[in-house]
Amino acid sequence: MRANVKLWRAIGICIIGILFVGCNTNLSATKHHASGKKNKSAHIYMDGSYVMPDDTRMFKYEDVFLNFNSKGGKKTVKYNQEA
Amino acid sequence: MKNDTVTYQTAKDTKGMDCFILYLLNEDNLNRFYAGDVVNKQYITPLASQYFHYNGVLGIDLVPICWENKFAMPIGEEKWVRAVFDPDKHLIQLHVQPNNTGKCRVLTLVLNDLYGSSPYSEPFLNNAIRIFQRHD
């Protein structure tokens, strides 16, 4: 009887843990997606799964992309903290 | 040439200012850096420093050079980008040369900053700019 109680208690803890992790993952995904949409209009491409055509490097987290055509040019990035 | 000024904002730093964040300088991420990339070497580990040295990644110490009002440096393996840092105005100008190489070029510029009371799990935040140029 006591063994059964311990077993069900362990199962309950596992279920609560899985639900907790799942909720946090969804929140993070929503936040990243929202910021990505916001910056597309500013010519910065925000997508953690973006892969360069000639480069298989892929960053796990958010990144800032500045795209130039073959003619080159000048772009300015403004940052809001002491570097 | 068109001069685009963009501000990237995803998070607040400890002073309530907007900033962009990226955890790049973990040792697990070292193989994502290539020759010609630029990182601020102030907070990197000895292992990371060694990796960057042998793989042509340029480490710069941003703290001393930030004391200057404005400075410029060529970056990239073929020096195809001229970066002009303006700490007073919090601006980085990136001048990209025409690409006659016949292949795409990419360069990563990583800065970082120390936040003792950061809400994130790591002691400092990394700021990264990735510059991509198409070819003809």
Backbone of each chain as ProteinMPNN parsed JSONL, in Angstrom:
{"seq_chain_A": "MRANVKLWRAIGICIIGILFVGCNTNLSATKHHASGKKNKSAHIYMDGSYVMPDDTRMFKYEDVFLNFNSKGGKKTVKYNQEA", "coords_chain_A": {"N_chain_A": [[0.839, -1.207, 0.0], [1.871, 1.272, 0.93], [3.952, 1.488, -0.864], [2.548, 1.802, -3.244], [1.393, 4.341, -2.878], [3.7, 5.935, -2.845], [4.564, 5.503, -5.457], [2.473, 6.661, -7.03], [2.701, 9.265, -6.145], [5.22, 9.977, -7.164], [4.694, 9.777, -9.909], [2.838, 11.838, -10.176], [4.434, 14.108, -9.59], [6.183, 14.033, -11.749], [4.419, 14.563, -13.905], [3.567, 17.172, -13.296], [6.008, 18.494, -13.527], [6.591, 18.139, -16.267], [4.476, 19.589, -17.427], [5.111, 22.161, -16.481], [7.616, 22.736, -17.715], [6.825, 22.653, -20.398], [5.034, 24.852, -20.607], [6.784, 27.021, -20.153], [8.473, 26.793, -22.376], [6.717, 27.391, -24.473], [6.146, 30.076, -23.909], [8.671, 31.292, -24.337], [9.056, 30.803, -27.067], [6.987, 32.292, -28.204], [7.743, 34.89, -27.53], [10.179, 35.23, -28.958], [9.261, 34.997, -31.572], [7.597, 37.194, -31.818], [9.379, 39.385, -31.558], [10.914, 38.997, -33.812], [9.162, 39.489, -35.971], [8.704, 42.168, -35.623], [11.122, 43.399, -36.298], [11.601, 42.909, -38.966], [10.695, 44.848, -40.689], [12.574, 46.759, -40.382], [14.735, 46.062, -41.84], [16.294, 44.234, -40.591], [16.973, 40.949, -40.057], [15.454, 38.609, -38.185], [15.724, 35.635, -36.946], [16.128, 32.778, -35.308], [16.646, 30.36, -36.494], [17.757, 30.792, -38.898], [19.68, 30.148, -41.766], [22.644, 30.702, -43.461], [22.998, 30.916, -47.035], [25.488, 30.123, -48.211], [26.776, 29.222, -46.048], [26.935, 27.259, -43.301], [26.733, 27.918, -40.709], [24.876, 28.358, -37.801], [23.182, 30.193, -35.513], [22.128, 29.682, -32.216], [20.568, 31.36, -30.747], [18.862, 34.561, -30.795], [19.734, 36.843, -33.42], [21.466, 39.467, -35.179], [21.093, 40.552, -38.437], [22.665, 41.995, -41.175], [22.17, 42.734, -44.414], [23.833, 42.921, -47.498], [24.05, 43.877, -50.938], [25.912, 42.889, -53.9], [27.215, 45.182, -54.596], [27.983, 46.459, -52.324], [28.166, 48.974, -49.72], [26.863, 51.192, -47.172], [25.915, 50.837, -43.801], [24.367, 51.61, -40.705], [24.498, 50.727, -37.333], [22.75, 51.15, -34.385], [23.366, 51.04, -30.984], [22.305, 50.509, -27.596], [23.762, 50.73, -25.235], [26.681, 50.84, -23.153], [29.582, 49.876, -24.804]], "CA_chain_A": [[0.0, 0.0, 0.0], [2.755, 2.441, 1.014], [4.697, 1.554, -2.125], [1.651, 2.364, -4.262], [1.286, 5.784, -2.628], [4.956, 6.571, -3.303], [4.597, 5.435, -6.918], [1.559, 7.672, -7.579], [3.255, 10.589, -5.838], [6.302, 10.21, -8.125], [4.084, 10.03, -11.223], [2.257, 13.184, -10.111], [5.519, 15.095, -9.67], [6.676, 14.017, -13.134], [3.434, 15.234, -14.762], [3.642, 18.614, -13.014], [7.275, 18.963, -14.096], [6.469, 18.209, -17.728], [3.596, 20.715, -17.735], [5.832, 23.403, -16.192], [8.612, 22.954, -18.765], [6.1, 22.925, -21.636], [4.523, 26.221, -20.57], [7.896, 27.958, -20.31], [8.938, 26.717, -23.756], [5.775, 28.13, -25.307], [6.323, 31.503, -23.665], [9.898, 31.728, -24.993], [8.859, 30.776, -28.513], [6.135, 33.414, -28.56], [8.521, 36.119, -27.405], [11.132, 35.316, -30.063], [8.543, 35.196, -32.815], [7.09, 38.56, -31.838], [10.457, 40.325, -31.824], [11.352, 38.802, -35.182], [8.244, 40.17, -36.877], [8.842, 43.598, -35.436], [12.328, 43.939, -36.882], [11.731, 42.676, -40.394], [10.456, 46.1, -41.385], [13.754, 47.604, -40.232], [15.796, 45.422, -42.616], [17.09, 43.317, -39.78], [16.298, 39.663, -40.131], [15.515, 37.988, -36.875], [15.206, 34.272, -36.933], [17.174, 31.947, -34.728], [16.923, 29.168, -37.294], [18.195, 31.244, -40.215], [20.938, 29.55, -42.222], [23.184, 31.388, -44.628], [23.051, 30.038, -48.211], [26.819, 29.563, -48.406], [27.397, 29.116, -44.731], [26.053, 26.417, -42.489], [26.698, 28.364, -39.321], [23.528, 28.716, -37.343], [23.22, 30.573, -34.114], [21.002, 29.112, -31.469], [19.734, 32.418, -30.194], [18.543, 35.649, -31.703], [20.909, 37.417, -34.041], [21.196, 40.635, -36.02], [21.636, 40.343, -39.771], [22.689, 43.108, -42.112], [22.367, 42.161, -45.75], [24.33, 43.836, -48.534], [24.166, 43.283, -52.266], [27.304, 42.758, -54.34], [27.835, 46.504, -54.753], [28.42, 46.959, -51.024], [27.432, 50.143, -49.247], [27.089, 51.579, -45.778], [24.78, 50.756, -42.882], [24.723, 52.029, -39.353], [23.774, 50.058, -36.252], [22.751, 51.913, -33.137], [23.174, 50.188, -29.81], [21.81, 51.318, -26.495], [24.475, 50.468, -24.0], [28.111, 51.031, -23.272], [30.22, 48.679, -25.357]], "C_chain_A": [[0.88, 1.266, 0.0], [3.566, 2.601, -0.282], [3.846, 2.159, -3.223], [1.536, 3.88, -4.11], [2.525, 6.503, -3.139], [5.02, 6.608, -4.828], [3.723, 6.528, -7.52], [2.07, 9.084, -7.305], [4.363, 10.94, -6.842], [5.744, 10.525, -9.502], [3.501, 11.444, -11.265], [3.31, 14.264, -10.263], [6.053, 15.186, -11.093], [5.733, 14.795, -14.052], [3.484, 16.741, -14.556], [4.904, 19.213, -13.618], [7.192, 19.124, -15.596], [5.592, 19.396, -18.137], [4.319, 22.04, -17.536], [6.823, 23.719, -17.3], [7.931, 23.318, -20.071], [5.591, 24.344, -21.696], [5.636, 27.229, -20.799], [8.412, 27.969, -21.737], [8.018, 27.516, -24.669], [5.936, 29.63, -25.14], [7.547, 32.024, -24.401], [9.704, 31.809, -26.501], [8.016, 31.967, -28.951], [6.912, 34.72, -28.537], [9.474, 36.282, -28.583], [10.402, 35.63, -31.364], [8.086, 36.647, -32.927], [8.201, 39.549, -32.178], [10.94, 40.192, -33.259], [10.468, 39.546, -36.16], [8.446, 41.676, -36.815], [10.023, 44.154, -36.226], [12.466, 43.685, -38.377], [11.549, 43.972, -41.171], [11.663, 47.025, -41.312], [14.961, 46.993, -40.936], [16.749, 44.623, -41.748], [16.32, 42.011, -39.725], [16.52, 38.9, -38.848], [14.911, 36.603, -36.935], [16.312, 33.37, -36.448], [17.518, 30.728, -35.557], [17.416, 29.538, -38.689], [19.545, 30.632, -40.563], [21.396, 30.288, -43.465], [23.257, 30.428, -45.817], [24.407, 29.365, -48.401], [27.512, 29.279, -47.088], [26.458, 28.337, -43.829], [26.056, 26.819, -41.03], [25.28, 28.747, -38.928], [23.617, 29.032, -35.862], [21.955, 30.113, -33.418], [20.034, 30.195, -31.007], [19.51, 33.512, -31.218], [19.819, 36.307, -32.216], [20.495, 38.639, -34.853], [21.862, 40.412, -37.367], [21.564, 41.64, -40.566], [23.046, 42.535, -43.473], [22.793, 43.231, -46.745], [24.275, 43.112, -49.877], [25.63, 43.33, -52.7], [28.0, 44.109, -54.485], [28.347, 47.069, -53.434], [27.597, 48.153, -50.588], [27.715, 50.39, -47.781], [25.796, 51.418, -44.982], [25.269, 51.096, -41.484], [23.855, 51.294, -38.343], [23.883, 50.923, -35.003], [22.528, 50.946, -31.985], [22.907, 51.073, -28.601], [22.5, 51.046, -25.171], [25.952, 50.72, -24.216], [28.751, 49.767, -23.779], [31.627, 48.556, -24.797]], "O_chain_A": [[0.68, 2.186, -0.792], [3.827, 3.719, -0.728], [4.339, 2.934, -4.042], [1.576, 4.613, -5.098], [2.425, 7.547, -3.784], [5.461, 7.592, -5.422], [4.162, 7.248, -8.417], [1.897, 9.987, -8.124], [4.432, 12.074, -7.316], [6.238, 11.418, -10.19], [3.648, 12.156, -12.258], [3.102, 15.235, -10.99], [6.34, 16.276, -11.588], [6.182, 15.59, -14.877], [3.448, 17.505, -15.521], [4.872, 20.318, -14.16], [7.661, 20.12, -16.146], [5.921, 20.122, -19.076], [4.156, 22.955, -18.343], [6.871, 24.852, -17.778], [8.405, 24.201, -20.786], [5.701, 24.99, -22.738], [5.461, 28.188, -21.551], [8.755, 29.027, -22.264], [8.491, 28.241, -25.545], [5.871, 30.376, -26.117], [7.484, 33.082, -25.027], [10.136, 32.769, -27.138], [8.311, 32.587, -29.973], [6.754, 35.558, -29.424], [9.566, 37.371, -29.151], [10.873, 36.437, -32.166], [8.174, 37.254, -33.994], [8.0, 40.451, -32.992], [11.339, 41.187, -33.865], [10.972, 40.175, -37.09], [8.367, 42.369, -37.829], [9.942, 45.258, -36.766], [13.388, 44.217, -38.996], [12.186, 44.169, -42.206], [11.768, 47.971, -42.093], [16.097, 47.373, -40.651], [17.889, 44.368, -42.139], [15.139, 41.992, -39.38], [17.652, 38.588, -38.481], [13.69, 36.452, -36.97], [17.333, 33.219, -37.12], [18.567, 30.118, -35.353], [17.483, 28.679, -39.568], [20.452, 30.607, -39.73], [20.627, 30.477, -44.407], [23.548, 29.246, -45.633], [24.475, 28.176, -48.714], [28.731, 29.115, -47.049], [25.31, 28.731, -43.627], [25.452, 26.142, -40.198], [24.578, 29.408, -39.695], [24.08, 28.215, -35.066], [20.859, 30.157, -33.979], [18.831, 29.963, -30.893], [19.924, 33.394, -32.371], [20.846, 36.324, -31.536], [19.32, 38.818, -35.171], [23.055, 40.118, -37.434], [20.523, 42.295, -40.616], [24.101, 41.926, -43.648], [22.193, 44.303, -46.823], [24.432, 41.893, -49.945], [26.49, 43.768, -51.935], [29.229, 44.179, -54.496], [29.076, 48.061, -53.432], [26.462, 48.328, -51.031], [28.679, 49.869, -47.22], [24.721, 51.812, -45.435], [26.434, 50.892, -41.142], [22.633, 51.244, -38.477], [24.967, 51.365, -34.623], [21.605, 50.132, -32.015], [23.252, 52.255, -28.599], [21.88, 51.127, -24.111], [26.412, 50.803, -25.355], [28.495, 48.687, -23.246], [32.346, 47.614, -25.132]]}, "seq_chain_B": "MKNDTVTYQTAKDTKGMDCFILYLLNEDNLNRFYAGDVVNKQYITPLASQYFHYNGVLGIDLVPICWENKFAMPIGEEKWVRAVFDPDKHLIQLHVQPNNTGKCRVLTLVLNDLYGSSPYSEPFLNNAIRIFQRHD", "coords_chain_B": {"N_chain_B": [[25.315, 56.094, -51.892], [23.077, 54.231, -49.908], [22.134, 55.056, -46.632], [21.339, 53.287, -44.033], [19.941, 53.473, -40.894], [19.561, 51.569, -38.118], [17.905, 50.335, -35.263], [18.152, 47.91, -32.871], [16.133, 46.102, -30.745], [15.48, 44.066, -28.063], [15.461, 43.5, -25.396], [15.718, 44.652, -21.974], [18.356, 46.317, -20.364], [20.194, 46.478, -17.221], [19.941, 49.101, -16.568], [17.599, 49.802, -17.582], [17.655, 50.336, -20.222], [17.165, 49.695, -23.707], [18.358, 46.79, -25.336], [20.161, 44.45, -27.381], [20.524, 40.936, -27.227], [22.673, 38.127, -26.944], [23.947, 34.963, -26.49], [26.857, 34.171, -27.184], [29.536, 33.626, -26.702], [29.99, 31.36, -25.24], [31.783, 28.348, -24.604], [30.773, 26.215, -25.96], [29.919, 27.262, -28.314], [32.028, 27.954, -29.903], [32.862, 26.86, -32.346], [31.35, 28.125, -34.184], [32.516, 30.379, -35.078], [34.479, 32.007, -37.555], [37.429, 32.589, -39.603], [38.389, 35.977, -39.654], [36.215, 36.988, -38.328], [35.154, 39.086, -35.606], [35.689, 39.602, -32.178], [35.017, 40.821, -28.899], [37.552, 40.557, -26.691], [37.649, 40.758, -23.982], [36.298, 39.351, -21.921], [36.531, 36.683, -22.521], [37.314, 33.182, -22.176], [40.472, 31.47, -21.444], [40.616, 29.184, -23.088], [38.834, 29.82, -25.154], [40.14, 32.034, -26.147], [42.458, 30.868, -27.132], [41.375, 29.24, -29.137], [40.305, 31.176, -30.863], [42.645, 32.479, -31.641], [44.023, 30.515, -33.139], [42.296, 30.14, -35.212], [42.002, 32.41, -36.67], [40.257, 34.359, -35.8], [39.58, 37.618, -34.928], [40.471, 39.151, -31.979], [39.535, 41.871, -30.065], [40.161, 44.427, -27.689], [37.76, 46.092, -26.263], [37.437, 47.933, -24.235], [39.707, 49.742, -23.647], [39.863, 50.983, -26.213], [37.441, 52.166, -26.425], [37.691, 54.424, -25.036], [38.511, 56.303, -26.737], [37.154, 58.831, -28.842], [36.185, 58.225, -31.387], [36.749, 55.606, -33.65], [38.213, 53.608, -36.235], [38.322, 50.486, -38.01], [39.579, 47.983, -40.227], [37.836, 45.02, -40.985], [37.202, 41.462, -41.264], [38.235, 38.621, -43.202], [39.345, 39.238, -45.669], [39.511, 41.893, -45.335], [37.146, 43.273, -45.969], [35.238, 44.82, -44.884], [34.827, 47.942, -43.402], [34.773, 49.054, -40.232], [33.396, 51.538, -38.308], [33.55, 52.792, -35.199], [31.624, 54.564, -32.924], [31.584, 55.495, -29.912], [30.506, 57.557, -28.349], [28.092, 58.296, -29.57], [26.923, 55.868, -29.658], [27.043, 54.287, -31.977], [27.702, 52.135, -34.729], [29.225, 52.16, -37.719], [29.137, 50.502, -40.778], [31.026, 49.897, -43.477], [30.855, 48.446, -46.491], [32.709, 46.811, -48.951], [32.572, 46.478, -52.585], [31.664, 43.256, -53.858], [33.61, 41.156, -55.51], [34.347, 38.575, -55.568], [32.973, 36.359, -56.344], [31.633, 34.722, -54.65], [29.476, 34.337, -51.786], [29.753, 36.397, -48.866], [30.348, 36.415, -45.364], [30.31, 37.8, -42.119], [30.991, 38.046, -38.671], [30.387, 40.154, -35.982], [31.098, 40.668, -32.721], [30.217, 42.059, -29.708], [30.403, 42.708, -26.187], [29.08, 42.987, -22.855], [29.166, 43.744, -19.395], [27.045, 42.645, -16.885], [26.278, 42.754, -13.757], [23.968, 42.359, -12.255], [22.295, 41.055, -13.96], [19.212, 39.849, -15.316], [19.445, 37.491, -16.56], [20.94, 34.228, -16.918], [23.66, 34.311, -17.181], [26.786, 36.037, -16.629], [27.362, 38.11, -18.366], [26.247, 39.923, -21.258], [26.149, 39.29, -24.717], [26.588, 41.069, -27.672], [25.824, 40.77, -31.003], [26.522, 41.243, -34.42], [25.71, 40.26, -37.587], [27.063, 40.266, -40.747], [26.177, 40.089, -44.038], [26.916, 39.441, -47.412], [25.891, 39.366, -50.716], [26.863, 37.852, -53.896], [27.731, 38.628, -57.347]], "CA_chain_B": [[25.035, 54.896, -51.091], [22.007, 54.407, -48.948], [22.611, 54.951, -45.25], [20.257, 52.804, -43.177], [20.208, 53.436, -39.459], [18.593, 50.66, -37.511], [18.074, 50.08, -33.84], [17.65, 46.588, -32.559], [15.746, 46.085, -29.336], [14.706, 42.901, -27.616], [15.479, 43.318, -23.944], [16.143, 45.809, -21.19], [19.495, 46.046, -19.508], [19.927, 46.788, -15.814], [19.607, 50.518, -16.453], [16.315, 50.011, -18.242], [17.857, 50.68, -21.63], [16.955, 48.591, -24.636], [19.584, 46.215, -25.872], [19.955, 43.132, -27.967], [21.31, 39.98, -26.448], [23.043, 36.887, -27.62], [24.952, 34.237, -25.717], [27.68, 33.565, -28.224], [30.915, 33.319, -26.352], [30.127, 30.1, -24.522], [32.739, 27.482, -25.295], [30.036, 25.322, -26.85], [29.617, 27.959, -29.561], [33.248, 28.445, -30.54], [33.01, 26.412, -33.731], [30.534, 28.956, -35.059], [33.303, 31.533, -35.508], [35.377, 31.729, -38.657], [38.486, 33.571, -39.798], [37.927, 37.308, -40.029], [35.224, 37.464, -37.368], [35.721, 39.971, -34.583], [35.045, 39.491, -30.87], [35.622, 41.544, -27.783], [38.247, 39.49, -25.961], [37.81, 41.138, -22.584], [35.752, 38.4, -20.958], [36.553, 35.306, -22.995], [38.152, 32.274, -21.397], [41.734, 31.131, -22.127], [40.349, 28.215, -24.154], [38.248, 30.559, -26.267], [41.198, 32.883, -26.698], [43.334, 29.996, -27.915], [40.625, 28.826, -30.332], [40.221, 32.319, -31.773], [43.982, 32.75, -32.16], [44.398, 29.53, -34.159], [41.318, 30.113, -36.301], [41.969, 33.684, -37.38], [39.225, 35.268, -35.292], [40.263, 38.776, -34.36], [39.996, 39.588, -30.671], [39.898, 43.249, -29.758], [39.803, 44.829, -26.33], [36.951, 47.27, -26.523], [37.411, 48.913, -23.146], [40.637, 50.845, -23.899], [39.628, 51.755, -27.431], [36.223, 52.95, -26.26], [38.006, 55.726, -24.452], [38.634, 57.248, -27.83], [35.847, 59.291, -29.279], [35.741, 57.52, -32.59], [37.867, 54.895, -34.25], [37.802, 52.752, -37.352], [39.231, 49.378, -38.261], [39.146, 47.043, -41.254], [37.552, 43.697, -40.434], [36.948, 40.443, -42.277], [39.473, 37.96, -43.615], [39.893, 39.992, -46.801], [39.343, 43.314, -44.985], [36.106, 43.761, -46.882], [34.345, 45.714, -44.15], [35.471, 48.941, -42.549], [33.851, 49.35, -39.131], [33.68, 52.803, -37.616], [32.888, 52.773, -33.893], [31.426, 55.878, -32.337], [31.03, 55.201, -28.575], [29.707, 58.663, -27.823], [26.752, 58.252, -30.157], [26.481, 54.479, -29.651], [26.821, 53.912, -33.373], [28.731, 51.414, -35.475], [29.01, 52.276, -39.161], [29.765, 49.391, -41.479], [31.221, 50.209, -44.889], [31.129, 47.169, -47.157], [33.257, 46.986, -50.288], [31.953, 45.622, -53.605], [32.064, 41.847, -53.786], [33.998, 40.612, -56.818], [34.973, 37.284, -55.313], [32.175, 35.28, -56.921], [31.0, 33.915, -53.598], [28.881, 35.121, -50.715], [30.656, 36.625, -47.738], [29.648, 36.634, -44.102], [31.232, 38.195, -41.052], [30.311, 38.225, -37.387], [30.985, 41.142, -35.09], [30.537, 40.4, -31.398], [30.596, 42.899, -28.576], [29.746, 42.201, -24.991], [29.038, 43.932, -21.759], [29.055, 43.059, -18.11], [25.872, 43.018, -16.104], [26.338, 41.999, -12.513], [22.635, 41.993, -11.778], [21.497, 40.693, -15.123], [18.161, 38.877, -15.045], [19.742, 36.254, -17.271], [21.714, 33.292, -16.111], [25.09, 34.475, -17.384], [27.213, 37.319, -16.081], [27.439, 39.191, -19.339], [25.45, 39.785, -22.47], [26.921, 39.487, -25.929], [25.872, 41.673, -28.78], [26.429, 40.303, -32.235], [25.999, 41.723, -35.695], [26.193, 39.414, -38.674], [27.047, 41.013, -41.997], [26.102, 39.139, -45.147], [26.956, 40.107, -48.714], [25.689, 38.494, -51.877], [27.818, 38.059, -54.995], [27.075, 38.844, -58.654]], "C_chain_B": [[23.943, 55.192, -50.07], [22.546, 54.206, -47.529], [21.433, 54.556, -44.359], [20.71, 52.843, -41.724], [19.136, 52.597, -38.802], [18.915, 50.49, -36.033], [17.422, 48.757, -33.514], [17.339, 46.504, -31.077], [14.988, 44.805, -29.013], [14.599, 42.823, -26.106], [15.872, 44.615, -23.262], [17.382, 45.425, -20.391], [19.188, 46.537, -18.091], [19.611, 48.261, -15.58], [18.271, 50.839, -17.113], [16.43, 50.389, -19.692], [17.61, 49.454, -22.496], [18.288, 48.067, -25.146], [19.239, 44.926, -26.589], [20.927, 42.164, -27.321], [21.592, 38.716, -27.253], [24.129, 36.216, -26.796], [25.851, 33.489, -26.685], [29.003, 33.029, -27.729], [31.055, 32.125, -25.42], [31.077, 29.194, -25.302], [32.043, 26.49, -26.215], [29.83, 25.943, -28.224], [30.859, 28.342, -30.36], [33.356, 28.034, -32.001], [32.122, 27.187, -34.684], [31.289, 30.196, -35.548], [34.314, 31.119, -36.563], [36.431, 32.828, -38.745], [37.888, 34.906, -40.245], [36.846, 37.851, -39.122], [35.921, 38.271, -36.277], [34.961, 39.785, -33.276], [35.756, 40.412, -29.887], [36.25, 40.503, -26.853], [38.315, 39.737, -24.458], [37.386, 40.037, -21.623], [35.856, 36.937, -21.397], [37.539, 34.474, -22.192], [39.463, 32.005, -22.136], [41.526, 30.136, -23.274], [39.772, 28.918, -25.378], [39.297, 31.42, -26.95], [42.123, 32.076, -27.604], [42.653, 29.577, -29.218], [40.598, 29.965, -31.353], [41.573, 32.592, -32.418], [44.318, 31.799, -33.31], [43.439, 29.499, -35.337], [41.127, 31.478, -36.965], [40.856, 34.617, -36.96], [39.927, 36.408, -34.554], [39.653, 39.166, -33.023], [40.446, 41.013, -30.41], [39.441, 43.557, -28.34], [39.073, 46.155, -26.415], [37.035, 48.316, -25.427], [38.41, 50.052, -23.373], [40.267, 51.655, -25.135], [38.328, 52.541, -27.346], [36.497, 54.288, -25.593], [38.184, 56.774, -25.543], [37.232, 57.651, -28.281], [35.317, 58.472, -30.451], [36.936, 56.812, -33.196], [37.331, 53.956, -35.324], [38.8, 51.628, -37.515], [38.681, 48.509, -39.39], [38.914, 45.676, -40.625], [37.172, 42.746, -41.566], [38.26, 39.864, -42.762], [40.14, 38.698, -44.775], [39.745, 41.497, -46.582], [38.259, 43.959, -45.833], [35.094, 44.666, -46.187], [35.203, 46.701, -43.354], [34.455, 49.345, -41.494], [34.299, 50.619, -38.438], [32.858, 52.815, -36.332], [32.798, 54.2, -33.355], [30.78, 55.701, -30.954], [30.16, 56.321, -28.025], [28.263, 58.599, -28.3], [26.156, 56.847, -30.15], [26.155, 54.0, -31.064], [27.993, 53.078, -33.88], [28.366, 51.52, -36.95], [29.787, 51.162, -39.851], [29.809, 49.713, -42.971], [31.665, 48.917, -45.578], [31.594, 47.419, -48.585], [32.512, 46.123, -51.288], [32.519, 44.206, -53.567], [32.336, 41.305, -55.187], [34.578, 39.215, -56.681], [34.226, 36.125, -55.961], [31.541, 34.373, -55.89], [30.437, 34.838, -52.517], [29.899, 35.295, -49.581], [29.822, 36.872, -46.476], [30.678, 36.939, -43.018], [30.429, 38.427, -39.78], [31.09, 39.207, -36.521], [30.315, 41.01, -33.735], [31.088, 41.381, -30.375], [30.013, 42.247, -27.335], [29.797, 43.252, -23.892], [28.765, 43.169, -20.475], [27.844, 43.576, -17.343], [25.838, 42.174, -14.838], [24.983, 41.554, -12.02], [21.714, 41.651, -12.94], [20.394, 39.702, -14.734], [18.421, 37.535, -15.726], [20.759, 35.442, -16.475], [23.215, 33.509, -16.224], [25.52, 35.874, -16.98], [27.306, 38.441, -17.096], [26.592, 38.874, -20.558], [26.362, 40.024, -23.662], [26.036, 40.123, -26.985], [26.565, 41.274, -30.063], [25.722, 40.893, -33.441], [26.562, 40.805, -36.766], [25.992, 40.146, -39.99], [27.128, 40.005, -43.137], [26.097, 39.905, -46.459], [26.819, 39.09, -49.836], [26.781, 38.753, -52.922], [27.049, 38.219, -56.297], [26.597, 37.535, -59.251]], "O_chain_B": [[23.903, 56.26, -49.46], [23.323, 53.285, -47.276], [20.625, 55.404, -43.98], [21.757, 52.295, -41.381], [17.944, 52.885, -38.919], [20.078, 50.503, -35.63], [16.262, 48.525, -33.853], [18.194, 46.804, -30.243], [13.967, 44.508, -29.632], [13.719, 42.136, -25.589], [16.308, 45.563, -23.915], [17.447, 44.341, -19.812], [18.068, 46.955, -17.797], [19.081, 48.632, -14.533], [17.865, 51.999, -17.192], [15.435, 50.725, -20.335], [17.822, 48.32, -22.066], [19.229, 48.833, -25.356], [18.149, 44.38, -26.418], [22.026, 42.546, -26.918], [20.819, 38.32, -28.125], [25.126, 36.849, -26.447], [25.63, 32.312, -26.97], [29.532, 32.069, -28.289], [32.13, 31.9, -24.864], [31.154, 29.277, -26.528], [32.658, 25.977, -27.151], [29.59, 25.227, -29.197], [30.743, 28.994, -31.398], [33.891, 28.788, -32.814], [32.141, 26.926, -35.887], [30.759, 30.972, -36.342], [34.921, 30.051, -36.491], [36.347, 33.851, -38.066], [37.002, 34.954, -41.098], [36.578, 39.052, -39.135], [37.127, 38.145, -36.064], [33.73, 39.806, -33.264], [36.936, 40.728, -30.037], [35.545, 39.663, -26.294], [38.98, 38.99, -23.741], [38.05, 39.815, -20.61], [35.33, 36.05, -20.725], [38.481, 35.002, -21.602], [39.561, 32.283, -23.331], [42.183, 30.235, -24.31], [40.177, 28.64, -26.507], [39.336, 31.519, -28.176], [42.518, 32.523, -28.681], [43.282, 29.562, -30.276], [40.835, 29.756, -32.543], [41.643, 32.903, -33.607], [44.839, 32.229, -34.34], [43.743, 28.89, -36.362], [40.188, 31.668, -37.739], [40.537, 35.565, -37.677], [40.757, 36.181, -33.674], [38.465, 39.475, -32.94], [41.632, 41.318, -30.527], [38.45, 43.006, -27.86], [39.683, 47.205, -26.612], [36.73, 49.483, -25.672], [38.022, 51.218, -23.303], [40.347, 52.884, -25.114], [38.127, 53.485, -28.11], [35.644, 55.177, -25.585], [38.03, 57.973, -25.306], [36.265, 56.906, -28.118], [34.149, 58.084, -30.486], [38.03, 57.376, -33.245], [36.163, 53.57, -35.318], [39.981, 51.783, -37.203], [37.47, 48.32, -39.502], [39.721, 45.226, -39.811], [36.864, 43.174, -42.678], [39.288, 40.542, -42.737], [41.367, 38.77, -44.845], [39.843, 42.281, -47.526], [38.437, 45.06, -46.353], [34.199, 45.214, -46.83], [36.184, 46.316, -42.718], [33.407, 49.906, -41.812], [35.454, 50.745, -38.031], [31.628, 52.846, -36.37], [33.784, 54.938, -33.34], [29.555, 55.752, -30.839], [29.188, 56.065, -27.315], [27.33, 58.821, -27.528], [25.02, 56.651, -30.583], [25.115, 53.386, -31.302], [29.139, 53.304, -33.494], [27.321, 51.028, -37.376], [30.952, 50.917, -39.538], [28.777, 49.792, -43.638], [32.726, 48.372, -45.274], [30.951, 48.152, -49.336], [31.882, 45.138, -50.903], [33.698, 43.997, -53.279], [31.41, 41.03, -55.95], [35.238, 38.727, -57.599], [34.777, 35.034, -56.113], [30.965, 33.345, -56.246], [30.878, 35.977, -52.363], [30.777, 34.457, -49.374], [28.741, 37.458, -46.528], [31.78, 36.391, -43.018], [29.315, 38.948, -39.824], [32.304, 39.088, -36.358], [29.108, 41.216, -33.609], [32.302, 41.504, -30.212], [29.207, 41.323, -27.44], [30.479, 44.271, -24.008], [28.199, 42.076, -20.492], [27.653, 44.781, -17.18], [25.415, 41.018, -14.859], [24.857, 40.483, -11.428], [20.514, 41.922, -12.905], [20.622, 38.815, -13.912], [17.703, 36.563, -15.493], [21.346, 35.914, -15.501], [23.974, 32.944, -15.437], [24.709, 36.8, -16.988], [27.327, 39.613, -16.718], [26.271, 37.72, -20.842], [27.251, 40.875, -23.608], [24.876, 39.747, -27.157], [27.779, 41.43, -30.187], [24.498, 41.021, -33.474], [27.774, 40.601, -36.835], [24.889, 40.589, -40.306], [28.036, 39.176, -43.187], [25.375, 40.89, -46.613], [27.538, 38.092, -49.891], [27.519, 39.735, -52.842], [25.844, 37.972, -56.342], [26.026, 37.526, -60.342]]}, "name": "protein", "num_of_chains": 2, "seq": "MRANVKLWRAIGICIIGILFVGCNTNLSATKHHASGKKNKSAHIYMDGSYVMPDDTRMFKYEDVFLNFNSKGGKKTVKYNQEAMKNDTVTYQTAKDTKGMDCFILYLLNEDNLNRFYAGDVVNKQYITPLASQYFHYNGVLGIDLVPICWENKFAMPIGEEKWVRAVFDPDKHLIQLHVQPNNTGKCRVLTLVLNDLYGSSPYSEPFLNNAIRIFQRHD"}
